[in-house]
Amino acid sequence: MLPNITDLKKIARGRSSFLRAAEAGLMAKTRTQERKLNSYVLRTFIPSLQIRNNRVINSAANLKKINKASGLKRFIKEVVNFALFEYYEKQFEGVNKHSSRYYGPFEPTPAAQSRIIGRGQTITNGFVDELFDNNEVVRGLQQTIRNNIITETRTTDLSALLTDQIKGKGDKLGGLTSYHYKNGYDEFQGYSRSLDEQFSKELNLNYAYYAGGQIKTTRVFCSERSGNIYNRETILSWNHTPADWQGRKENNNILIDMGGWNCRHDFDWVSWPLARRVDPNMERSKFDKI
């Protein structure tokens, strides 16, 4: 019995909604941690420096303290990063569940499902480890504090400067939010597509809807394909043709990156019988295992 295409689309929309919520939640989570970090820096770290006449003084002790920044590093590791690590882990688990639900009607074997999800877990563990091994946020704070120790800045001015750096100001994102937007925001979507690719190959699904609809900012590349169904070789040809488009990533992998930076479309993979039901003129994929 063929999976019901209407049910599959409903499941796919649920997965897309989950991914949008995961991304929005990440930004909210980083802002919460920015407030905690700002409170620590202003109430604990700055008062621990040598201060005279309301100015941080240019002393060997202060420079040594900021160069080591052991308390600051420990707070970010044990409080900030711990909370964010848990968030990433929970969202990746959610992606696993939504992907398994979509491909369940195609009846993957338990061994295949376990292998794909297990491989995905290895990928996400490596990504998260790399993400949190980076001390970009710490280095930025160290540099700002070090510079203002040398110039013996007033503590009130230094506090205001650090608050803007940590929490952001106006249209400028805070340090944590900026870092995770740049390095983590696309990862939920990318991970979901990597599972799609593995499941589709395992289940001999070589036809996919270019799903996700259109909004005002949809780029031309996506709007021309959105809502249509294609076979795998047509999709793979987009790695080379067109050679470029607005938003395309360098070495863009169409199966993982789709339309490029911040693309929120998906490939909803289906079988040959379902593809033919949608488009009787669909050309059979050479990747089909007959």
BAKEVO-465009 format. One line per field, with one value per residue (C-alpha): residue number from 1; residue in three letters; x, y, z negated. Coordinates in nm, 3 decimals. Each point is the difference from the previous one (the first is absolute). Example, Ala and Ser with C-alpha at 12.3 -4.5 7.8 and 13.67 -1.06 7.14 Angstrom:
num <- [1/2]
residu <- [ALA/SER]
c1 <- [1.230/0.137]
c2 <- [-0.450/0.344]
c3 <- [-0.780/0.066]
END
This chain:
num <- [1/2/3/4/5/6/7/8/9/10/11/12/13/14/15/16/17/18/19/20/21/22/23/24/25/26/27/28/29/30/31/32/33/34/35/36/37/38/39/40/41/42/43/44/45/46/47/48/49/50/51/52/53/54/55/56/57/58/59/60/61/62/63/64/65/66/67/68/69/70/71/72/73/74/75/76/77/78/79/80/81/82/83/84/85/86/87/88/89/90/91/92/93/94/95/96/97/98/99/100/101/102/103/104/105/106/107/108/109/110/111/112/113/114/115/116/117/118/119/120/121/122/123/124/125/126/127/128/129/130/131/132/133/134/135/136/137/138/139/140/141/142/143/144/145/146/147/148/149/150/151/152/153/154/155/156/157/158/159/160/161/162/163/164/165/166/167/168/169/170/171/172/173/174/175/176/177/178/179/180/181/182/183/184/185/186/187/188/189/190/191/192/193/194/195/196/197/198/199/200/201/202/203/204/205/206/207/208/209/210/211/212/213/214/215/216/217/218/219/220/221/222/223/224/225/226/227/228/229/230/231/232/233/234/235/236/237/238/239/240/241/242/243/244/245/246/247/248/249/250/251/252/253/254/255/256/257/258/259/260/261/262/263/264/265/266/267/268/269/270/271/272/273/274/275/276/277/278/279/280/281/282/283/284/285/286/287/288/289/290]
residu <- [MET/LEU/PRO/ASN/ILE/THR/ASP/LEU/LYS/LYS/ILE/ALA/ARG/GLY/ARG/SER/SER/PHE/LEU/ARG/ALA/ALA/GLU/ALA/GLY/LEU/MET/ALA/LYS/THR/ARG/THR/GLN/GLU/ARG/LYS/LEU/ASN/SER/TYR/VAL/LEU/ARG/THR/PHE/ILE/PRO/SER/LEU/GLN/ILE/ARG/ASN/ASN/ARG/VAL/ILE/ASN/SER/ALA/ALA/ASN/LEU/LYS/LYS/ILE/ASN/LYS/ALA/SER/GLY/LEU/LYS/ARG/PHE/ILE/LYS/GLU/VAL/VAL/ASN/PHE/ALA/LEU/PHE/GLU/TYR/TYR/GLU/LYS/GLN/PHE/GLU/GLY/VAL/ASN/LYS/HIS/SER/SER/ARG/TYR/TYR/GLY/PRO/PHE/GLU/PRO/THR/PRO/ALA/ALA/GLN/SER/ARG/ILE/ILE/GLY/ARG/GLY/GLN/THR/ILE/THR/ASN/GLY/PHE/VAL/ASP/GLU/LEU/PHE/ASP/ASN/ASN/GLU/VAL/VAL/ARG/GLY/LEU/GLN/GLN/THR/ILE/ARG/ASN/ASN/ILE/ILE/THR/GLU/THR/ARG/THR/THR/ASP/LEU/SER/ALA/LEU/LEU/THR/ASP/GLN/ILE/LYS/GLY/LYS/GLY/ASP/LYS/LEU/GLY/GLY/LEU/THR/SER/TYR/HIS/TYR/LYS/ASN/GLY/TYR/ASP/GLU/PHE/GLN/GLY/TYR/SER/ARG/SER/LEU/ASP/GLU/GLN/PHE/SER/LYS/GLU/LEU/ASN/LEU/ASN/TYR/ALA/TYR/TYR/ALA/GLY/GLY/GLN/ILE/LYS/THR/THR/ARG/VAL/PHE/CYS/SER/GLU/ARG/SER/GLY/ASN/ILE/TYR/ASN/ARG/GLU/THR/ILE/LEU/SER/TRP/ASN/HIS/THR/PRO/ALA/ASP/TRP/GLN/GLY/ARG/LYS/GLU/ASN/ASN/ASN/ILE/LEU/ILE/ASP/MET/GLY/GLY/TRP/ASN/CYS/ARG/HIS/ASP/PHE/ASP/TRP/VAL/SER/TRP/PRO/LEU/ALA/ARG/ARG/VAL/ASP/PRO/ASN/MET/GLU/ARG/SER/LYS/PHE/ASP/LYS/ILE]
c1 <- [0.000/0.136/0.049/-0.265/0.146/-0.230/0.115/0.364/-0.042/-0.162/0.290/0.248/-0.173/0.022/0.371/0.047/-0.189/0.218/0.317/-0.122/-0.082/0.344/0.171/-0.210/0.054/0.377/-0.002/-0.217/0.227/0.315/-0.159/-0.085/0.358/0.127/-0.189/0.157/0.347/-0.040/-0.104/0.304/0.245/-0.135/-0.070/0.279/0.282/0.048/-0.017/0.272/0.246/0.216/-0.194/0.105/-0.214/-0.267/0.248/0.149/0.372/0.273/0.175/0.183/-0.257/-0.294/0.167/0.089/-0.358/-0.156/0.260/-0.086/-0.371/-0.048/-0.318/-0.152/0.085/-0.138/-0.329/-0.047/0.083/-0.199/-0.301/-0.040/0.128/-0.159/-0.346/0.055/0.149/-0.316/-0.213/0.185/-0.015/-0.376/-0.067/0.211/-0.193/-0.319/0.129/0.066/-0.359/-0.155/0.214/-0.083/-0.368/0.018/0.184/-0.189/-0.272/0.273/0.084/0.374/0.137/0.076/0.368/0.005/-0.180/0.235/0.304/-0.115/-0.096/0.322/0.207/-0.192/0.081/0.369/-0.032/-0.180/0.240/0.294/-0.173/-0.093/0.349/0.157/-0.255/0.071/0.375/0.017/0.081/-0.090/-0.234/0.255/0.279/-0.217/-0.074/0.363/0.111/-0.249/0.085/0.375/-0.016/-0.192/0.236/0.285/-0.192/-0.125/-0.361/-0.269/-0.183/-0.336/0.118/0.155/-0.320/-0.209/0.244/-0.007/-0.379/-0.030/0.252/-0.168/-0.368/0.014/-0.140/-0.251/0.025/0.329/-0.031/0.161/0.319/-0.156/-0.296/0.227/0.234/-0.278/-0.192/0.313/0.107/-0.308/-0.318/0.017/0.103/-0.348/-0.114/0.323/-0.017/-0.360/0.099/0.293/-0.245/-0.225/0.289/0.087/-0.357/-0.083/0.298/-0.073/-0.367/0.050/-0.179/0.137/-0.270/-0.059/-0.226/0.177/-0.205/-0.033/-0.207/0.091/0.028/0.099/0.372/-0.004/0.288/-0.064/0.177/-0.246/-0.314/0.054/0.007/-0.229/-0.294/0.131/0.123/0.329/0.203/0.337/0.217/-0.179/0.054/0.369/0.050/-0.064/0.338/0.145/-0.282/-0.070/0.356/-0.103/-0.303/-0.077/0.072/0.188/0.265/0.352/0.014/-0.377/-0.123/-0.355/-0.113/0.114/0.010/-0.281/-0.037/0.293/0.033/-0.309/-0.197/-0.300/-0.123/0.010/0.010/-0.297/0.113/-0.253/-0.001/-0.039/-0.370/-0.082/0.196/-0.185/-0.331/0.089/0.159/-0.084/0.272/0.275/0.312/0.117/0.319/0.309/0.065/-0.306/0.081/-0.244]
c2 <- [0.000/0.339/0.270/0.271/0.310/0.231/-0.153/0.030/0.369/0.056/-0.171/0.203/0.325/-0.104/-0.061/0.340/0.169/-0.179/0.121/0.362/-0.024/-0.152/0.290/0.264/-0.179/0.003/0.378/0.038/-0.235/0.191/0.329/-0.150/-0.117/0.343/0.156/-0.247/0.055/0.377/-0.020/-0.214/0.228/0.321/-0.126/-0.253/0.026/0.378/0.060/-0.265/0.221/0.264/0.327/0.349/0.314/-0.196/-0.100/-0.342/0.052/-0.105/-0.248/-0.327/-0.173/0.120/-0.096/-0.342/-0.051/0.085/-0.199/-0.310/0.088/-0.327/0.110/0.135/-0.315/-0.219/0.194/-0.025/-0.370/-0.108/0.233/0.146/-0.284/-0.269/0.152/0.043/-0.349/-0.149/0.205/-0.118/-0.361/0.018/0.157/-0.256/-0.275/0.168/0.000/-0.375/-0.060/0.210/-0.164/-0.348/0.089/0.119/-0.308/-0.249/-0.062/-0.115/-0.274/0.022/-0.301/0.054/-0.061/0.264/0.255/-0.064/0.031/0.329/0.159/-0.129/0.151/0.323/0.000/-0.025/0.298/0.216/-0.093/0.110/0.324/0.088/-0.081/0.226/0.275/0.015/-0.049/0.339/0.286/0.283/0.165/-0.025/0.142/0.293/0.087/-0.043/0.237/0.269/-0.019/-0.014/0.310/0.191/-0.104/0.149/0.328/-0.005/0.049/0.097/-0.304/0.148/0.048/-0.347/-0.154/0.175/-0.108/-0.364/-0.001/0.111/-0.267/-0.279/0.085/0.195/0.343/0.113/-0.223/-0.150/-0.347/-0.087/-0.203/-0.341/0.051/0.111/-0.297/-0.259/0.165/-0.016/-0.351/-0.183/0.148/-0.190/-0.327/-0.126/0.034/-0.145/-0.297/-0.068/-0.004/-0.232/-0.250/0.046/-0.090/-0.313/-0.122/0.068/-0.202/-0.284/-0.014/0.044/0.336/0.193/0.265/0.305/0.299/0.331/0.083/0.300/0.253/0.360/0.324/0.354/-0.075/-0.333/0.005/-0.056/-0.338/-0.134/0.169/-0.159/-0.348/0.029/-0.241/-0.206/-0.359/-0.113/-0.316/-0.036/0.062/0.327/0.109/-0.098/0.197/0.318/-0.046/0.126/0.166/0.281/0.076/0.277/0.170/0.248/-0.159/-0.302/-0.134/-0.067/-0.369/-0.012/-0.358/0.012/-0.295/0.164/0.374/0.020/0.370/0.109/0.223/-0.003/-0.206/-0.151/-0.234/-0.378/-0.298/-0.223/-0.330/-0.248/-0.325/-0.053/-0.104/0.311/0.225/-0.141/0.054/0.368/0.040/-0.270/0.141/-0.037/-0.158/-0.301/0.055/-0.197/-0.031/-0.222/-0.352/-0.207]
c3 <- [0.000/0.102/-0.265/0.016/0.165/-0.196/-0.328/0.104/0.080/-0.339/-0.176/0.206/-0.097/-0.364/0.037/0.165/-0.285/-0.252/0.176/0.003/-0.370/-0.072/0.174/-0.177/-0.330/0.050/0.039/-0.312/-0.194/0.093/-0.108/-0.338/-0.042/0.108/-0.288/-0.242/0.145/-0.015/-0.364/-0.083/0.181/-0.154/-0.353/-0.051/0.251/0.033/-0.380/-0.041/0.190/-0.166/0.013/-0.109/0.020/0.189/0.271/0.077/-0.042/0.238/-0.227/0.050/-0.224/0.210/0.326/-0.140/-0.116/0.336/0.193/-0.202/-0.039/-0.186/-0.177/0.319/0.194/-0.276/-0.014/0.378/-0.001/-0.303/0.024/0.348/0.217/-0.214/0.052/0.375/0.036/-0.152/0.238/0.311/-0.118/-0.056/0.341/0.187/-0.176/0.121/0.359/-0.032/-0.110/0.276/0.268/-0.128/0.006/0.363/0.127/-0.218/0.262/0.243/-0.251/-0.063/-0.182/-0.369/0.076/0.274/-0.215/-0.291/0.227/0.154/-0.331/-0.159/0.279/-0.045/-0.371/0.083/0.236/-0.255/-0.280/0.215/0.096/-0.359/-0.129/0.261/-0.065/-0.372/0.027/0.168/-0.242/0.239/-0.250/-0.283/0.218/0.099/-0.363/-0.098/0.274/-0.100/-0.370/0.068/0.223/-0.264/-0.279/0.203/0.048/-0.362/0.101/-0.249/-0.133/0.102/0.358/0.011/-0.135/0.266/0.271/-0.114/-0.029/0.362/0.104/-0.195/0.051/0.322/0.075/0.258/0.306/-0.116/-0.150/-0.331/-0.005/-0.075/0.231/0.282/-0.047/-0.008/0.284/0.212/-0.101/-0.124/0.147/0.330/-0.162/-0.096/0.361/0.137/-0.235/0.098/0.368/-0.072/-0.152/0.303/0.226/-0.196/-0.035/0.364/0.125/-0.241/0.103/0.375/0.002/0.295/0.053/-0.214/-0.040/-0.031/-0.307/-0.226/0.192/0.069/-0.194/0.102/-0.038/0.188/0.246/0.370/0.000/-0.257/0.130/0.343/-0.159/-0.301/0.004/0.290/-0.003/0.155/0.038/-0.170/0.306/0.075/-0.360/0.007/0.323/-0.200/-0.166/0.329/0.196/-0.056/-0.103/-0.235/-0.151/-0.276/-0.339/0.137/-0.236/0.117/0.098/-0.049/-0.052/0.134/-0.212/-0.324/0.075/0.259/0.092/-0.218/-0.304/-0.223/0.253/-0.180/0.272/-0.019/0.231/-0.084/0.149/0.143/0.197/0.374/-0.022/-0.205/0.233/0.301/-0.174/-0.042/0.345/0.256/0.228/-0.261/0.149/-0.196/-0.194/0.096/-0.375/-0.050/-0.111/0.199]
END
